[in-house]
Amino acid sequence: MSTSKTNLLDQEDPIDSPPAYDDTKPTPTRALPRPPPLSLPALNDLRNKRVILASQSPRRRQIIAFLGLPNLEIIPSNAEEDLPKSLGPVEYVLATATKKAQAVYAQEIDNEIKGEPSLIIAADTIVVDVTTETILEKPRSEAHHFSMLRALRDARDHKVYTALVLMAPLASARQPGYAMETVVEETNVRFDGDVTDDLLMAYVKTREGADKAGGYGLQGLGSILVEKIEGTYDNVVGLPLKSTLKLIETVMQKADDEDRLEGDPLLELDEEDEDE
């Protein structure tokens, strides 16, 4: 499996091209405008450390670039996404994201060349038909794509769930050896009931949604299909940035606290007294 390090701060603006339905390569997307990086303790500390985004999604890469982490590496997980849909949407998306994070952690924790990462960020996004509670995958063909969008239009409402899993290894090597924080964010999306079959087919022909769960991209031309959303916009795109920042601060503090506890003889003594 190939490993790549991408300096997102110097990323060029690639030209968009529509993917094929059987294309496994990530779709090039245009870079979003970037504000100056946030000056926060957790982010400032991570800018000198190895951080991994366990996803090949170009949309997640664009969103996380706002945090200004120059040592960010893109290492997609090799974990099979084969969990049973009977788990239910929330359980399924969280378990899938957890598998991704743990697979990359196991792969990179003993990296003799680069050293262990200071933070691993994994995410999984699913689209759910609220009528049938069916988890919608990426479209398999043009016909499947069209029928998927028509079903979303006819149902009007559907939900998008994104699970975030962040892992920060502990220097103390205390079992299980890492701090982990998770969250599942939910956004309600309403399709425009007046969208015609002709417009749906015209959108399908653009192939913009061919590599996306649910078959549309809210951040692009797919916005013409949507009437409104309730929740965060970037959750639908694939990475809720506000939740990501909160989890980064929480998991890094948790890892630091665990390391401090391990090295403080007074605190360790207190623990022993409590055990007695």
C-alpha positions in Angstrom: 0.0 0.0 0.0 1.4 3.4 -1.0 1.9 6.1 1.6 1.9 9.7 0.6 2.6 12.9 2.5 0.8 15.9 1.2 1.6 19.5 2.1 -1.8 21.0 1.8 -0.6 24.5 2.3 1.3 24.3 -1.0 -1.3 22.3 -2.9 -1.9 23.4 -6.4 -5.3 24.1 -7.8 -6.1 21.0 -9.9 -8.5 20.9 -12.8 -11.8 19.0 -12.1 -12.6 16.0 -14.2 -15.6 13.7 -13.9 -14.8 10.2 -12.5 -16.0 6.9 -14.0 -18.3 4.8 -11.9 -15.6 2.1 -11.6 -12.8 4.6 -11.0 -11.1 4.0 -7.7 -8.9 7.1 -7.9 -9.9 10.1 -5.8 -11.6 12.9 -7.7 -9.5 16.1 -8.2 -11.2 19.1 -6.7 -10.5 22.8 -6.5 -8.8 24.1 -3.4 -11.0 26.2 -1.1 -9.8 29.7 -0.1 -7.7 29.5 3.1 -7.7 32.0 6.0 -4.7 32.4 8.2 -4.1 29.4 10.5 -5.7 29.4 13.9 -3.2 30.1 16.8 -4.4 27.5 19.3 -2.1 25.5 21.7 -3.2 22.1 20.4 -2.8 23.1 16.7 0.5 25.0 17.4 1.9 21.9 19.0 0.8 19.6 16.2 2.3 21.8 13.5 5.7 20.4 14.4 4.5 16.8 14.7 3.3 14.0 12.4 -0.5 14.0 11.8 -2.3 11.5 9.7 -5.7 11.8 7.9 -6.8 8.3 7.3 -8.8 9.1 4.2 -8.2 9.6 0.5 -11.3 11.9 0.2 -10.2 15.1 -1.5 -13.1 16.9 0.2 -11.8 16.0 3.6 -8.4 17.1 2.6 -9.7 20.5 1.5 -11.6 21.0 4.8 -8.9 20.0 7.2 -6.4 22.2 5.3 -8.1 25.1 7.0 -6.4 24.0 10.3 -3.0 24.7 8.8 -1.2 21.5 9.7 1.9 21.4 7.5 3.0 17.9 8.5 -0.3 16.3 7.6 0.0 13.0 5.8 -2.7 11.3 3.7 -2.7 7.5 4.5 -6.0 5.9 3.6 -7.0 2.9 5.7 -6.8 -0.6 4.2 -9.6 -1.9 6.5 -12.5 -3.6 4.8 -15.7 -1.6 5.1 -17.7 -4.8 5.4 -19.7 -4.3 8.7 -23.3 -5.4 8.6 -25.8 -2.7 7.9 -28.0 -4.3 10.5 -26.0 -2.4 13.1 -28.0 0.7 12.4 -26.8 4.0 10.9 -25.1 5.5 13.9 -23.5 2.2 15.1 -22.4 1.4 11.5 -20.7 4.7 10.7 -18.9 4.9 14.1 -17.7 1.3 13.8 -16.4 1.9 10.3 -14.6 5.0 11.2 -13.1 3.3 14.3 -11.8 0.4 12.1 -10.2 2.9 9.8 -8.4 4.7 12.6 -7.2 1.5 14.3 -5.9 0.0 11.0 -3.8 3.1 10.3 -2.7 3.2 14.0 -1.5 -0.4 13.8 0.3 0.2 10.6 2.1 3.4 11.6 2.7 3.2 15.3 6.0 1.3 14.9 7.2 3.2 11.8 11.0 3.1 12.2 11.6 5.8 9.6 9.0 8.5 10.4 8.3 7.5 14.0 4.9 7.2 15.5 2.2 9.8 14.6 1.1 12.3 17.2 -2.5 12.2 15.9 -4.7 10.0 13.6 -7.9 11.4 12.2 -10.4 9.0 10.6 -13.9 9.7 9.4 -16.8 7.9 7.6 -19.9 9.5 6.1 -23.1 7.8 5.1 -26.4 8.9 3.6 -29.5 7.3 5.0 -33.0 7.1 3.5 -35.1 7.9 6.6 -38.2 6.1 5.1 -36.5 2.7 4.9 -33.5 3.3 7.2 -31.4 2.2 4.2 -27.7 3.2 4.1 -27.0 4.5 0.6 -23.7 3.6 -1.0 -22.0 5.3 -3.9 -23.8 4.8 -7.2 -22.7 1.7 -9.2 -23.8 2.9 -12.6 -25.6 5.7 -14.4 -29.0 4.0 -14.1 -28.4 3.3 -10.4 -27.3 6.9 -9.9 -30.5 8.2 -11.5 -32.8 5.9 -9.5 -31.0 6.8 -6.2 -31.4 10.6 -6.8 -35.0 10.1 -7.8 -35.7 8.1 -4.6 -34.1 10.9 -2.5 -36.2 13.5 -4.3 -39.5 11.5 -3.8 -38.7 10.9 -0.2 -37.7 14.6 0.2 -35.9 14.1 3.5 -32.8 12.1 4.3 -30.0 12.1 6.9 -26.2 12.4 6.6 -24.1 11.0 9.4 -20.4 11.5 9.8 -18.4 9.7 12.4 -15.1 11.1 13.6 -12.5 9.0 15.4 -9.3 10.6 16.7 -6.4 8.7 18.2 -3.4 10.1 20.0 -0.7 7.6 21.1 0.5 7.8 24.7 4.2 8.2 25.4 3.7 6.2 28.5 2.6 3.1 26.5 -0.1 2.5 29.1 -2.6 0.0 27.7 -4.4 0.3 25.4 -1.6 2.7 24.4 -3.6 5.6 23.1 -6.3 8.2 23.9 -9.3 8.0 21.6 -12.2 10.4 21.2 -15.3 9.9 18.9 -18.4 11.7 17.8 -21.2 11.2 15.3 -22.7 14.3 13.7 -26.1 14.3 12.0 -27.5 16.6 9.4 -31.0 16.6 7.9 -31.1 17.3 4.2 -34.3 18.1 2.2 -34.4 17.6 -1.5 -36.4 20.0 -3.7 -39.6 18.1 -4.6 -39.9 20.1 -7.8 -36.7 18.9 -9.3 -37.6 17.2 -12.6 -36.3 13.9 -13.9 -34.7 15.8 -16.7 -32.6 17.8 -14.2 -31.7 14.7 -12.3 -30.5 13.0 -15.4 -28.6 16.1 -16.5 -26.9 16.1 -13.1 -26.1 12.4 -13.4 -24.4 13.1 -16.7 -22.0 15.5 -15.1 -20.7 12.6 -13.0 -20.1 15.0 -10.1 -21.8 12.7 -7.7 -20.5 9.4 -9.1 -17.9 9.0 -6.3 -20.1 10.2 -3.4 -22.4 8.3 -1.1 -26.0 9.3 -1.9 -24.9 10.4 -5.4 -24.6 14.2 -5.0 -22.2 16.8 -3.9 -23.7 19.6 -1.8 -20.5 21.7 -2.2 -20.8 21.7 -6.0 -23.5 21.5 -8.6 -25.5 19.1 -6.5 -26.7 22.1 -4.4 -29.3 22.7 -7.1 -31.1 19.5 -5.9 -31.3 20.6 -2.3 -34.0 22.8 -0.7 -32.5 23.2 2.7 -30.4 21.5 5.4 -30.7 21.3 9.2 -27.3 20.9 10.7 -23.7 21.6 9.6 -22.9 22.0 5.9 -19.4 20.5 6.1 -20.8 17.4 7.8 -22.6 16.7 4.5 -19.4 17.3 2.6 -17.6 14.8 4.7 -15.8 16.4 7.7 -17.5 18.7 10.3 -14.6 21.1 11.0 -15.9 22.4 14.3 -16.3 19.0 15.7 -12.9 18.0 14.4 -11.2 20.9 16.1 -13.0 20.1 19.4 -11.9 16.5 19.3 -8.3 17.5 18.5 -8.2 19.6 21.6 -9.9 17.0 23.7 -7.8 14.0 22.6 -4.5 15.8 22.8 -5.3 17.0 26.3 -6.4 13.5 27.3 -3.2 12.0 26.0 -1.1 14.7 27.8 -3.0 14.0 31.1 -2.4 10.3 30.8 1.3 10.8 30.1 1.6 13.2 33.1 -0.2 10.8 35.4 2.1 8.0 34.3 5.2 10.0 35.2 4.0 11.5 38.4 4.9 9.3 41.4 2.5 11.1 43.7 -0.4 10.6 41.4 0.6 7.0 40.9 0.7 6.5 44.7 -2.8 8.0 45.0 -4.0 5.4 42.5 -2.4 2.6 44.5 -4.1 3.9 47.7 -7.5 3.9 45.9 -6.9 0.4 44.7 -6.3 -0.8 48.2 
